[in-house]
Amino acid sequence: NGYAAGTASVTLANGYKTSVAAHAPRGVFIDLEVNAAAPAWLAAAGLGDSLCRPTAKVDWLGAHRLFDTSYSETPFDLLLEDEKKMIETAPGLGRHSVEANGHLYRVLILTGFGNVITGSSHSGSMGEHQVSHWIDMFAGAAHPGSKHGQQVGVASLAMARLQEELLSLDKPPLVKPTEISETDFVRRYGEDIGRLQRIWPELRVELKAAMLPPAQMKSVLASAGGPTDATELGLPRQIWRQAMKHARDIRNRWSFLDLADDAGLLDDFLSRDPQ
């Protein structure tokens, strides 16, 4: 979803993946007939990258409400109608439908517009992308060769289930200071627990409105022939759980991975999540 973006995700010489500023393109030209004729798994990977919209919005909006970080609704307003059409026509991606590819590419490009408008990739890259980046950087020989969009699609489903589970709690999770060691490359400290306690009832309602049901997301991705869990990616379950557990360390972006881990709930979730 970075065709029209003003940032680029690059891998440095030391293997670390990061986002850097880039020139947004003057135009994007796509031959839909050529792309529709390509192997369907490629289109399904693009769909996987697009399905992060609800999980990224919940993470970004949650961080904004808790820590007063910047936030904009504009990138999501751009996608309102086109995302619906993309989801409705997703089964056509597996049948090489030009129409389905057209709706997918509109969402991919409009997501890039949101990146340019806000000057950041937050609207299309939060906890789910950190999981994918962790896999690329640290899975080593266990990396199955899966592509970015495939990994983001599976991670988006896992993040959606985690967000849904946490937002089902009537009482806010009891957040404790983040436990770190002296060798960690990111220094953190306990977040504003008081604010979470105060705004949880309203925050739950607001964030739930931004979600897509995980079951619907899985159905849409499966309809296009995309992988929906770590096994289908070809990634060992142990490596997948490590990615979900430690992805929070690689970028200074708060997500529900931070909330779940600091509340002592992430390990239990990972032990039960059907990955």
Secondary structure by P-SEA (a helix, b strand, c coil): ccccccbbbbbccccbbbbbbbbcccccccaaaaaaaccaaaaaaaaaaaaaaaaaaaaaaaaaacccccccaaaaaacaaaaaaaaaaccccccccaaaaaaaaaaaaaaaaaaaaaccccccccaaaaaaaaaacccccccccccaaaaaaaaaaaaaaaaaaaaacccccccccccccccccccccccaaaaaaacaaaaaaaaaaacccaaaaaaaaaaaccccccccccccaaaaaaaaaccccccccccaaaaaaaaccaaaaaacccc
